Amino acid sequence: MITRWLAVLSFVILLSGRARADTRCGAPADEWLRACASESRVAMKLVDCPAAVAVVELAPEAAAPFRVELSRKPGAFRVESGVGLSPIGDFPDWAKEPAERRAAFDALTACVKARSAAPLLGDDVDRSTAATRRRPWVLLSALVAAAAAVAFSRKARARRALVASGAALAAALVVFVARRALVPVQFFHQNGQGPLWIAFAAAGDAGSYGPGYPEIFQWLVSGAARADRALLLAQEIGAAFVPALVFSVARQVGARPAVAALLGTAVAVDPILSRLARSESYFATILTLLTAAATLLPLTADRGVRTPARVLAAIAAALFVAQAARVHPLAWVPAAPLPLIAFLAADRPRRGVSVLAWVTLTILAILAALVLPTMLAALRGRLGEEFMPAAIELARRRGPFALGAVALAAALFAVRRAQPAARPVFALAVALSAASMGNVLRNDAAMIDAAWLHGFVPVIAAAIAALSTATPSRASIALAPILLLHVLHDARSLSLPTDAAEQAFCLEWRERLPPGAQVAWLERAGARVLALPLDGHALPRAVRIQDDATPTLAKDGPRFWYRGSLCETPEGAPRCTAFERSHRLRPIESRTLPAVASLPWLPIGPSPITVQLYAIE
């Protein structure tokens, strides 16, 4: 045990210096803000300043204080001189907010326009056009540690790992080809924001969400002719390995080959997971990383594996979890029960508790070194404002029931006849309780809610696999219809919102535009967003129109106007009408789409909606 912890501690010390660079606050930022407050006569305070983001609290004299997030990430509420400014809180219609609050926000925007915001954002160059460089150092470290764990295993086990790797590669190829043939590319993120994540990856900055998504994908999309194609291909390849990894987890916790194959097949054909795999969604990225971690955790409990290999497996799993947590805070809850897989893989319950303890502490230590600054910044920023009230309310309402279910499952350890099933039932109860208590997306569209819940697949699959070893082989036959019902239920959760349908339409018409073209469209109207996939040097130049911004169309070269679904909303109609009255337009192509809102609280209509591409003459 001491040897394991010395190795882990040394590794954490090496990582902690690398992680400290992710957050900064200093005198230049304070001086910048003091000067702005003095000029505008609005009280301002720097609340937080994680990497490339600043959270500023504004206190107007006649209105309640509120916070504003400043960053260089795309998709902000307002963009000035390459800096995005977004009020933090629930502001469905900014125009109806008190005049004092809007004036304070305008004052901060004016300061950004008047002087460089580099001191506030912690950079010393104007990055309105330059990207922040990100490298997948956490992911690469995880892969190296995983390979080393296999190398330090006993020779017979290492040979089996190589054979299993070949089989996983073949299975992943089958899944990849089948999904490509059967599932179209469709952006997944609600409220039309899917292509913004492509832009986040290209810019190297996802703001308060965390640096993980750009770390994984920037090296692929930077300078790509079509950034979305490069990112989606990488996403597909990673997601294609998930069924094989689930099969591996099931076998390592003792499941029979037929049961493991059934679980892997269910994951391969699951409609939600197939839809995610062919999208930009961070849910797919997170699931791939967590499943990779799950595959390594049984090694930490295997007596046939040398101590260095067990330590390296724990470190590799922790690094995969850390990378997932750096992608988005929504990964935190599905990652929490993962160490239970090591508990399930141990040969005896008592030893399983020991393994669970040191593996959990290893993961927590590495997460503290790599994720804690990002986590604290998210909790203090816009995401904390959005999710924490719902999380606290869920814990209050569902906590007693969840704890009761876990306690009942734990009571099985005291029943001798039930002891073979006690560990998997306990793991299943913990995973389902975490999913119930942590589901802050429960009020979103059904497929968004389902996508988050699928983050628990590694633990739930491992628990089901372990439970099958405590039941007669004939009883496992019941697993097939249960998984079939789950797949059918997932299929009913899928829908194609209007914004995703018109983004798919954009993937078509963008290829037919002439070189040097520029496309203008209304990207934001109040709380509504419609991002288009136009990132890449071979694609038309994007001219995004915000609520209060004037479009900057160059006079030379082909120019186009895309009239999207936002033009049919009360917030967006006036902006579109104003643009169309001031330009001479010739219709090019159109498509009529059903009116399907991607957010329940932002309805659209009437149905159907015709979106149209025009040439500007």
C-alpha positions as CSV (number, residue, x, y, z in Angstrom):
1,M,0.0,0.0,0.0
2,I,2.8,2.4,0.9
3,T,4.6,1.8,-2.4
4,R,1.3,2.5,-4.3
5,W,0.8,5.8,-2.5
6,L,4.4,7.0,-3.0
7,A,4.0,6.4,-6.7
8,V,0.7,8.2,-6.8
9,L,1.9,11.1,-4.7
10,S,5.0,11.6,-7.0
11,F,2.7,11.7,-10.0
12,V,0.3,14.2,-8.4
13,I,3.2,16.5,-7.5
14,L,4.3,16.4,-11.2
15,L,0.8,17.3,-12.3
16,S,0.0,20.0,-9.8
17,G,2.5,22.5,-11.3
18,R,1.0,21.9,-14.8
19,A,-2.5,22.5,-13.5
20,R,-1.7,25.7,-11.6
21,A,-1.3,27.5,-14.9
22,D,-5.0,27.1,-15.6
23,T,-6.0,29.8,-13.2
24,R,-4.7,33.3,-12.5
25,C,-5.6,36.6,-10.9
26,G,-3.3,39.6,-10.5
27,A,-2.8,43.3,-10.1
28,P,-3.2,44.2,-13.9
29,A,-6.8,42.8,-13.8
30,D,-7.6,44.8,-10.7
31,E,-6.1,48.0,-12.1
32,W,-8.1,47.5,-15.3
33,L,-11.3,47.1,-13.4
34,R,-10.6,50.1,-11.1
35,A,-10.1,52.3,-14.1
36,C,-13.3,51.1,-15.7
37,A,-15.3,51.6,-12.5
38,S,-13.9,55.1,-12.1
39,E,-14.8,56.2,-15.7
40,S,-18.2,54.6,-15.7
41,R,-19.2,55.4,-12.1
42,V,-20.4,51.8,-11.7
43,A,-19.1,49.7,-8.8
44,M,-17.2,46.7,-10.2
45,K,-15.5,43.8,-8.5
46,L,-13.4,40.9,-9.9
47,V,-15.0,37.8,-8.5
48,D,-13.0,35.1,-10.3
49,C,-10.5,34.7,-13.1
50,P,-9.9,31.1,-14.3
51,A,-7.8,30.6,-17.5
52,A,-9.0,33.0,-20.3
53,V,-12.2,33.9,-18.4
54,A,-13.1,36.8,-16.0
55,V,-16.2,37.0,-13.8
56,V,-17.0,40.6,-12.8
57,E,-19.7,41.7,-10.4
58,L,-21.5,44.9,-11.3
59,A,-23.4,46.9,-8.7
60,P,-25.6,49.6,-10.2
61,E,-26.9,52.1,-7.7
62,A,-30.6,51.4,-8.3
63,A,-30.6,47.7,-9.2
64,A,-29.4,44.5,-7.6
65,P,-25.8,43.4,-8.3
66,F,-25.2,40.9,-11.0
67,R,-22.3,39.1,-12.6
68,V,-20.9,39.2,-16.1
69,E,-18.6,36.5,-17.7
70,L,-16.0,37.8,-20.1
71,S,-14.1,35.4,-22.3
72,R,-12.9,35.0,-25.9
73,K,-15.1,32.0,-26.5
74,P,-17.7,32.1,-29.3
75,G,-21.4,32.4,-28.7
76,A,-21.4,35.1,-26.0
77,F,-24.4,37.4,-25.4
78,R,-22.5,40.4,-26.8
79,V,-19.1,40.5,-28.5
80,E,-16.9,43.6,-28.4
81,S,-13.3,43.8,-29.8
82,G,-13.1,40.0,-29.8
83,V,-14.2,39.7,-26.2
84,G,-17.5,38.0,-25.3
85,L,-19.6,39.4,-22.5
86,S,-22.5,37.4,-21.0
87,P,-24.7,38.3,-18.0
88,I,-24.8,35.5,-15.5
89,G,-28.3,34.6,-14.4
90,D,-31.8,34.1,-15.7
91,F,-32.5,36.9,-18.2
92,P,-35.0,35.7,-20.7
93,D,-35.5,39.1,-22.3
94,W,-32.6,41.5,-21.7
95,A,-34.5,44.4,-23.1
96,K,-37.0,44.2,-20.2
97,E,-34.3,44.3,-17.5
98,P,-34.0,47.5,-15.4
99,A,-32.4,50.4,-17.3
100,E,-29.7,50.7,-14.6
101,R,-28.7,47.0,-15.0
102,R,-28.5,47.4,-18.8
103,A,-26.5,50.7,-18.4
104,A,-24.0,49.0,-16.2
105,F,-23.5,46.2,-18.7
106,D,-23.1,48.8,-21.5
107,A,-20.5,50.6,-19.4
108,L,-18.4,47.4,-19.0
109,T,-18.8,46.8,-22.8
110,A,-17.6,50.4,-23.4
111,C,-14.5,49.7,-21.3
112,V,-13.7,46.6,-23.3
113,K,-14.1,48.7,-26.5
114,A,-11.9,51.5,-25.2
115,R,-8.9,49.5,-24.1
116,S,-7.5,46.0,-24.5
117,A,-9.0,43.5,-22.1
118,A,-5.8,41.5,-22.1
119,P,-5.0,42.3,-18.4
120,L,-8.5,41.1,-17.4
121,L,-8.3,37.8,-19.4
122,G,-4.7,37.1,-18.5
123,D,-3.2,37.3,-22.0
124,D,-0.8,39.9,-23.4
125,V,-1.9,39.7,-27.1
126,D,-5.1,40.4,-28.9
127,R,-6.6,37.0,-29.4
128,S,-9.7,38.1,-31.2
129,T,-8.4,36.3,-34.2
130,A,-5.7,34.1,-32.7
131,A,-6.5,30.8,-31.0
132,T,-5.4,29.7,-27.5
133,R,-3.1,26.7,-28.0
134,R,-4.3,23.5,-26.3
135,R,-2.7,20.2,-26.2
136,P,-4.2,16.8,-25.1
137,W,-1.5,16.3,-22.4
138,V,-3.9,14.7,-19.9
139,L,-5.4,12.3,-22.5
140,L,-1.9,11.4,-23.8
141,S,-0.7,10.8,-20.2
142,A,-3.7,8.5,-19.7
143,L,-2.9,6.5,-22.8
144,V,0.8,6.2,-21.9
145,A,-0.1,5.1,-18.3
146,A,-2.6,2.5,-19.7
147,A,0.0,1.1,-22.1
148,A,2.5,0.9,-19.3
149,A,0.1,-0.9,-17.0
150,V,-0.3,-3.6,-19.7
151,A,3.4,-3.7,-20.2
152,F,4.1,-4.2,-16.5
153,S,1.5,-7.0,-16.3
154,R,2.6,-10.6,-16.3
155,K,3.5,-11.9,-19.8
156,A,0.5,-14.1,-20.2
157,R,-1.9,-11.3,-19.2
158,A,0.0,-8.9,-21.5
159,R,-0.5,-11.3,-24.4
160,R,-4.2,-11.6,-23.6
161,A,-4.4,-7.8,-23.6
162,L,-2.9,-7.6,-27.0
163,V,-5.4,-10.2,-28.4
164,A,-8.3,-8.4,-26.7
165,S,-7.0,-5.1,-28.3
166,G,-7.2,-6.7,-31.7
167,A,-10.7,-8.0,-31.1
168,A,-11.8,-4.5,-29.8
169,L,-10.3,-2.9,-32.9
170,A,-12.3,-5.2,-35.2
171,A,-15.5,-4.7,-33.2
172,A,-15.0,-0.9,-33.3
173,L,-14.5,-1.0,-37.1
174,V,-17.9,-2.9,-37.5
175,V,-19.7,-0.4,-35.2
176,F,-18.0,2.6,-37.0
177,V,-19.1,1.4,-40.5
178,A,-22.6,0.4,-39.4
179,R,-23.2,3.8,-37.8
180,R,-21.9,5.6,-40.8
181,A,-24.3,3.7,-43.0
182,L,-27.4,4.0,-40.8
183,V,-27.1,7.3,-38.8
184,P,-26.8,10.7,-40.4
185,V,-24.6,13.5,-39.0
186,Q,-26.8,15.7,-36.8
187,F,-25.7,18.4,-34.3
188,F,-26.9,17.5,-30.8
189,H,-26.5,20.5,-28.5
190,Q,-29.8,22.2,-27.7
191,N,-30.8,25.7,-28.6
192,G,-28.9,25.6,-31.8
193,Q,-25.5,25.7,-30.1
194,G,-23.9,22.5,-31.5
195,P,-21.6,24.2,-34.0
196,L,-20.4,26.6,-31.3
197,W,-18.5,23.6,-29.8
198,I,-16.6,23.2,-33.1
199,A,-15.7,26.9,-32.7
200,F,-14.7,26.3,-29.1
201,A,-12.3,23.6,-30.2
202,A,-10.9,25.7,-33.0
203,A,-10.4,28.8,-30.7
204,G,-9.0,26.6,-27.9
205,D,-11.4,28.2,-25.4
206,A,-14.6,26.8,-24.0
207,G,-14.8,29.4,-21.3
208,S,-16.2,28.3,-17.9
209,Y,-17.1,24.8,-19.3
210,G,-13.4,23.8,-18.9
211,P,-10.4,23.4,-21.2
212,G,-10.9,19.7,-21.9
213,Y,-12.9,19.8,-25.1
214,P,-10.4,22.0,-26.9
215,E,-7.5,20.0,-25.4
216,I,-8.8,16.9,-27.1
217,F,-9.9,18.3,-30.5
218,Q,-8.0,21.5,-31.2
219,W,-5.0,19.8,-32.8
220,L,-7.5,18.2,-35.3
221,V,-9.6,21.2,-36.2
222,S,-7.0,24.0,-36.2
223,G,-6.4,24.9,-39.8
224,A,-8.8,22.3,-41.1
225,A,-10.6,23.0,-44.3
226,R,-13.9,21.9,-42.6
227,A,-13.4,21.8,-38.9
228,D,-16.6,19.9,-38.1
229,R,-15.7,17.0,-40.4
230,A,-12.3,16.5,-38.6
231,L,-13.9,16.7,-35.1
232,L,-16.8,14.5,-36.0
233,L,-14.5,11.8,-37.4
234,A,-12.5,11.7,-34.2
235,Q,-15.7,11.6,-32.1
236,E,-17.0,8.7,-34.2
237,I,-13.8,6.7,-33.9
238,G,-13.7,7.1,-30.1
239,A,-17.3,6.3,-29.6
240,A,-17.0,3.2,-31.8
241,F,-14.8,1.6,-29.1
242,V,-17.3,2.0,-26.3
243,P,-19.3,-1.2,-27.0
244,A,-16.0,-3.3,-27.0
245,L,-14.9,-1.5,-23.8
246,V,-18.2,-2.3,-22.1
247,F,-17.7,-6.0,-23.2
248,S,-14.3,-5.9,-21.6
249,V,-15.5,-4.5,-18.4
250,A,-18.3,-7.1,-18.2
251,R,-15.8,-9.9,-18.7
252,Q,-13.4,-8.6,-16.1
253,V,-16.0,-8.5,-13.4
254,G,-16.8,-12.2,-14.2
255,A,-19.7,-12.1,-16.7
256,R,-20.1,-15.0,-19.0
257,P,-19.2,-14.3,-22.7
258,A,-22.8,-14.3,-23.8
259,V,-23.9,-11.8,-21.1
260,A,-20.9,-9.5,-21.9
261,A,-21.7,-9.7,-25.6
262,L,-25.3,-8.9,-25.0
263,L,-24.3,-5.8,-23.0
264,G,-21.8,-4.7,-25.7
265,T,-24.4,-5.2,-28.4
266,A,-27.0,-3.2,-26.5
267,V,-24.6,-0.3,-26.3
268,A,-23.7,-0.6,-30.0
269,V,-27.3,-0.4,-31.2
270,D,-28.6,2.1,-28.5
271,P,-30.2,4.9,-30.5
272,I,-29.1,7.7,-28.2
273,L,-25.5,6.5,-28.2
274,S,-25.5,6.1,-31.9
275,R,-26.9,9.6,-32.3
276,L,-24.3,11.0,-30.0
277,A,-21.5,9.3,-31.8
278,R,-22.4,11.1,-35.0
279,S,-22.5,14.5,-33.4
280,E,-20.3,17.1,-31.7
281,S,-21.8,16.4,-28.3
282,Y,-19.6,16.5,-25.3
283,F,-21.8,13.7,-23.9
284,A,-20.2,11.3,-26.4
285,T,-16.7,12.5,-25.5
286,I,-17.3,12.1,-21.8
287,L,-18.8,8.6,-22.2
288,T,-15.8,7.5,-24.2
289,L,-13.4,8.7,-21.6
290,L,-15.3,7.3,-18.6
291,T,-15.7,3.9,-20.4
292,A,-11.9,3.9,-21.0
293,A,-11.4,4.5,-17.3
294,A,-13.9,1.8,-16.4
295,T,-11.9,-0.8,-18.5
296,L,-8.8,-0.2,-16.4
297,L,-10.3,-0.3,-13.0
298,P,-10.7,-4.1,-12.7
299,L,-6.9,-4.4,-13.1
300,T,-6.4,-2.6,-9.8
301,A,-8.2,-5.5,-8.0
302,D,-6.5,-8.3,-9.9
303,R,-4.2,-10.4,-7.8
304,G,-2.6,-11.7,-10.9
305,V,-1.3,-8.3,-11.8
306,R,2.0,-6.9,-10.4
307,T,1.8,-3.9,-8.1
308,P,3.3,-1.4,-10.6
309,A,0.7,-2.4,-13.1
310,R,-2.1,-1.9,-10.6
311,V,-0.8,1.5,-9.6
312,L,-0.4,2.6,-13.3
313,A,-3.9,1.3,-14.1
314,A,-5.4,3.4,-11.3
315,I,-3.4,6.5,-12.4
316,A,-4.5,5.9,-16.1
317,A,-8.1,5.6,-15.0
318,A,-7.9,8.8,-12.9
319,L,-6.4,10.7,-15.9
320,F,-9.2,9.6,-18.1
321,V,-11.7,10.7,-15.5
322,A,-9.8,14.0,-15.1
323,Q,-10.0,14.6,-18.9
324,A,-13.7,14.0,-18.8
325,A,-14.2,16.4,-15.9
326,R,-12.2,19.0,-17.8
327,V,-14.6,18.7,-20.8
328,H,-17.7,19.7,-18.9
329,P,-18.9,19.9,-15.3
330,L,-21.8,17.5,-16.2
331,A,-19.2,14.7,-16.1
332,W,-18.6,15.0,-12.4
333,V,-21.6,13.0,-11.2
334,P,-21.4,10.1,-13.7
335,A,-17.6,9.8,-12.8
336,A,-18.3,9.6,-9.1
337,P,-19.4,5.9,-8.9
338,L,-16.8,4.6,-11.3
339,P,-14.4,3.3,-8.5
340,L,-17.2,0.8,-7.6
341,I,-16.1,-1.2,-10.7
342,A,-12.8,-2.0,-8.9
343,F,-15.0,-3.1,-5.9
344,L,-17.0,-5.4,-8.1
345,A,-13.8,-6.9,-9.6
346,A,-12.2,-7.9,-6.3
347,D,-12.2,-11.6,-5.4
348,R,-13.7,-11.0,-1.9
349,P,-15.9,-8.2,-0.5
350,R,-13.4,-7.3,2.2
351,R,-10.6,-6.9,-0.2
352,G,-12.9,-5.0,-2.5
353,V,-13.4,-2.4,0.2
354,S,-9.6,-1.9,0.5
355,V,-9.2,-1.6,-3.3
356,L,-12.1,0.8,-3.5
357,A,-10.5,3.0,-0.8
358,W,-7.1,3.4,-2.4
359,V,-8.4,3.7,-6.0
360,T,-10.9,6.4,-4.9
361,L,-8.2,8.3,-3.1
362,T,-5.9,8.0,-6.1
363,I,-8.6,9.4,-8.4
364,L,-9.5,12.2,-5.9
365,A,-5.8,13.2,-5.6
366,I,-5.3,13.5,-9.3
367,L,-8.6,15.3,-9.8
368,A,-7.6,17.8,-7.1
369,A,-4.4,18.5,-9.0
370,L,-6.0,18.7,-12.5
371,V,-9.6,19.7,-12.1
372,L,-10.1,21.5,-8.8
373,P,-9.3,25.1,-10.1
374,T,-11.7,24.5,-13.1
375,M,-14.4,23.1,-10.9
376,L,-14.3,26.0,-8.4
377,A,-14.3,28.5,-11.3
378,A,-17.4,26.8,-12.8
379,L,-19.2,26.8,-9.5
380,R,-18.6,30.5,-9.0
381,G,-19.5,31.4,-12.6
382,R,-22.4,31.2,-15.0
383,L,-22.7,27.4,-14.8
384,G,-22.9,27.5,-11.0
385,E,-25.7,30.1,-11.2
386,E,-27.5,27.9,-13.7
387,F,-27.1,24.4,-12.2
388,M,-26.5,24.8,-8.4
389,P,-30.0,25.8,-7.4
390,A,-31.5,22.9,-9.3
391,A,-28.8,20.5,-7.8
392,I,-29.6,21.7,-4.3
393,E,-33.3,21.3,-4.8
394,L,-32.8,17.8,-6.2
395,A,-30.7,16.7,-3.3
396,R,-33.3,18.0,-0.9
397,R,-36.2,16.2,-2.6
398,R,-34.6,13.0,-3.7
399,G,-31.7,12.6,-1.3
400,P,-33.7,10.8,1.4
401,F,-35.0,8.2,-1.1
402,A,-31.6,7.7,-2.7
403,L,-29.9,7.2,0.6
404,G,-32.7,4.8,1.7
405,A,-32.2,2.8,-1.5
406,V,-28.4,2.6,-0.9
407,A,-28.9,1.6,2.7
408,L,-31.3,-1.2,1.8
409,A,-28.8,-2.4,-0.8
410,A,-26.0,-2.3,1.8
411,A,-28.1,-4.4,4.2
412,L,-27.8,-7.3,1.8
413,F,-24.2,-7.8,3.0
414,A,-25.6,-8.9,6.3
415,V,-27.8,-11.6,4.7
416,R,-25.6,-14.7,4.0
417,R,-27.7,-16.1,1.2
418,A,-27.8,-12.7,-0.6
419,Q,-24.1,-12.0,-0.2
420,P,-23.2,-13.1,-3.8
421,A,-25.5,-10.4,-5.2
422,A,-24.8,-7.8,-2.5
423,R,-21.9,-6.0,-4.2
424,P,-23.6,-5.6,-7.7
425,V,-26.9,-4.6,-6.1
426,F,-25.1,-2.0,-4.0
427,A,-23.2,-0.6,-7.0
428,L,-26.4,-0.5,-9.0
429,A,-28.2,1.3,-6.2
430,V,-25.4,3.9,-5.9
431,A,-25.2,4.6,-9.6
432,L,-29.0,4.9,-10.0
433,S,-29.2,7.1,-6.9
434,A,-26.5,9.4,-8.2
435,A,-28.3,9.6,-11.6
436,S,-31.5,10.5,-9.8
437,M,-30.0,13.1,-7.4
438,G,-27.7,14.7,-10.0
439,N,-30.0,15.0,-12.9
440,V,-30.0,18.8,-13.3
441,L,-31.1,18.3,-17.0
442,R,-34.4,16.6,-16.1
443,N,-36.4,19.5,-17.5
444,D,-34.6,19.7,-20.8
445,A,-35.7,17.9,-24.0
446,A,-36.0,14.1,-23.4
447,M,-33.0,13.2,-25.6
448,I,-30.7,15.6,-23.7
449,D,-31.8,14.1,-20.4
450,A,-31.3,10.6,-21.8
451,A,-27.9,11.5,-23.1
452,W,-26.7,12.6,-19.7
453,L,-28.1,9.5,-18.0
454,H,-26.1,7.4,-20.5
455,G,-23.0,8.6,-18.8
456,F,-23.7,6.0,-16.1
457,V,-23.5,3.1,-18.6
458,P,-20.1,1.9,-17.5
459,V,-21.0,1.4,-13.9
460,I,-24.5,0.1,-14.6
461,A,-23.2,-2.4,-17.2
462,A,-20.5,-3.6,-14.8
463,A,-23.1,-4.1,-12.0
464,I,-25.5,-6.0,-14.3
465,A,-22.5,-8.2,-15.5
466,A,-21.5,-8.9,-11.9
467,L,-25.0,-9.6,-10.9
468,S,-25.3,-12.2,-13.7
469,T,-22.5,-14.2,-12.1
470,A,-24.7,-14.6,-8.9
471,T,-27.7,-15.9,-10.8
472,P,-28.3,-19.1,-12.8
473,S,-27.4,-18.9,-16.4
474,R,-31.0,-19.4,-17.5
475,A,-32.0,-16.3,-15.5
476,S,-29.6,-14.2,-17.6
477,I,-31.9,-14.9,-20.6
478,A,-34.2,-12.3,-19.1
479,L,-31.6,-9.7,-19.8
480,A,-32.2,-9.7,-23.5
481,P,-35.8,-8.5,-23.5
482,I,-34.9,-5.9,-20.8
483,L,-32.2,-4.4,-23.0
484,L,-34.5,-4.5,-26.0
485,L,-37.1,-2.5,-24.1
486,H,-34.4,0.0,-23.1
487,V,-33.4,0.4,-26.8
488,L,-37.0,0.9,-27.9
489,H,-37.5,3.5,-25.1
490,D,-34.4,5.4,-26.2
491,A,-35.7,5.4,-29.8
492,R,-38.8,7.2,-28.6
493,S,-36.7,9.9,-26.9
494,L,-35.1,10.9,-30.1
495,S,-36.3,13.9,-32.0
496,L,-34.8,16.3,-34.6
497,P,-35.3,19.9,-33.5
498,T,-35.7,22.6,-36.1
499,D,-32.3,24.1,-35.4
500,A,-30.5,20.8,-35.8
501,A,-32.4,20.2,-39.1
502,E,-31.4,23.5,-40.5
503,Q,-27.8,23.0,-39.4
504,A,-27.9,19.7,-41.4
505,F,-29.3,21.8,-44.3
506,C,-26.4,24.1,-44.0
507,L,-24.0,21.2,-44.3
508,E,-25.5,20.8,-47.8
509,W,-25.8,24.3,-49.2
510,R,-22.4,25.5,-47.9
511,E,-20.7,23.2,-50.3
512,R,-22.5,24.8,-53.3
513,L,-21.4,28.4,-52.6
514,P,-18.6,29.9,-54.6
515,P,-15.1,30.5,-53.3
516,G,-14.7,33.7,-51.2
517,A,-18.4,33.7,-50.3
518,Q,-19.7,35.3,-47.0
519,V,-22.9,34.3,-45.3
520,A,-24.8,36.5,-42.9
521,W,-27.5,35.2,-40.6
522,L,-29.2,36.0,-37.3
523,E,-27.2,33.9,-34.7
524,R,-28.7,35.3,-31.5
525,A,-32.1,36.7,-30.6
526,G,-32.7,37.1,-26.9
527,A,-32.1,33.7,-25.3
528,R,-32.4,31.9,-28.7
529,V,-29.3,30.9,-30.6
530,L,-28.7,29.4,-34.1
531,A,-25.1,28.6,-34.8
532,L,-24.1,27.4,-38.3
533,P,-21.3,25.0,-39.1
534,L,-19.1,27.5,-41.0
535,D,-15.7,27.0,-39.3
536,G,-12.9,26.1,-41.7
537,H,-10.7,27.9,-44.2
538,A,-12.5,26.1,-47.2
539,L,-15.9,27.3,-46.1
540,P,-17.8,30.7,-46.5
541,R,-16.9,33.5,-44.1
542,A,-19.5,33.6,-41.3
543,V,-21.1,37.0,-40.6
544,R,-22.9,36.5,-37.3
545,I,-25.6,39.0,-36.4
546,Q,-26.4,39.4,-32.7
547,D,-29.3,41.2,-31.1
548,D,-27.8,44.6,-31.2
549,A,-24.9,44.3,-33.6
550,T,-24.6,45.7,-37.1
551,P,-23.4,43.1,-39.7
552,T,-20.0,43.7,-41.3
553,L,-20.4,42.3,-44.8
554,A,-17.4,43.0,-47.1
555,K,-18.4,44.7,-50.3
556,D,-16.3,42.5,-52.6
557,G,-17.0,38.8,-53.3
558,P,-20.3,36.8,-53.3
559,R,-22.6,37.7,-50.4
560,F,-25.5,35.6,-49.1
561,W,-28.2,36.0,-46.4
562,Y,-29.6,32.9,-44.6
563,R,-33.1,33.4,-43.2
564,G,-33.3,30.9,-40.4
565,S,-35.8,29.8,-37.9
566,L,-34.9,32.6,-35.5
567,C,-36.5,35.0,-38.0
568,E,-39.8,33.4,-37.2
569,T,-39.6,34.2,-33.5
570,P,-40.9,37.3,-31.8
571,E,-37.4,38.2,-30.7
572,G,-35.7,37.7,-34.1
573,A,-38.3,38.9,-36.6
574,P,-37.6,42.6,-36.3
575,R,-33.9,42.1,-36.8
576,C,-34.4,39.9,-39.9
577,T,-37.0,42.3,-41.4
578,A,-34.6,45.3,-40.9
579,F,-31.8,43.4,-42.7
580,E,-34.0,42.3,-45.6
581,R,-35.4,45.8,-46.1
582,S,-31.9,47.2,-46.5
583,H,-30.6,44.6,-49.0
584,R,-31.7,43.4,-52.4
585,L,-32.2,39.7,-52.2
586,R,-32.6,36.9,-54.7
587,P,-33.8,33.4,-53.5
588,I,-31.3,30.5,-54.0
589,E,-32.8,27.5,-52.2
590,S,-35.1,26.8,-49.4
591,R,-36.4,24.0,-47.2
592,T,-39.6,23.5,-45.2
593,L,-39.0,22.0,-41.7
594,P,-41.4,21.0,-38.9
595,A,-41.4,23.4,-36.0
596,V,-39.7,21.4,-33.1
597,A,-38.3,23.3,-30.2
598,S,-35.0,22.1,-28.8
599,L,-35.7,23.7,-25.4
600,P,-39.2,23.2,-23.9
601,W,-39.3,26.8,-22.5
602,L,-38.4,28.4,-25.9
603,P,-41.3,27.2,-28.2
604,I,-41.3,28.0,-31.9
605,G,-44.0,28.1,-34.5
606,P,-46.1,28.1,-36.5
607,S,-45.4,24.8,-38.2
608,P,-44.0,24.3,-40.7
609,I,-41.1,26.7,-40.9
610,T,-39.5,27.6,-44.3
611,V,-35.8,28.5,-44.1
612,Q,-34.2,30.1,-47.1
613,L,-30.8,31.1,-48.6
614,Y,-30.6,34.3,-50.6
615,A,-28.0,35.9,-52.7
616,I,-27.4,39.6,-51.9
617,E,-27.3,41.6,-55.1
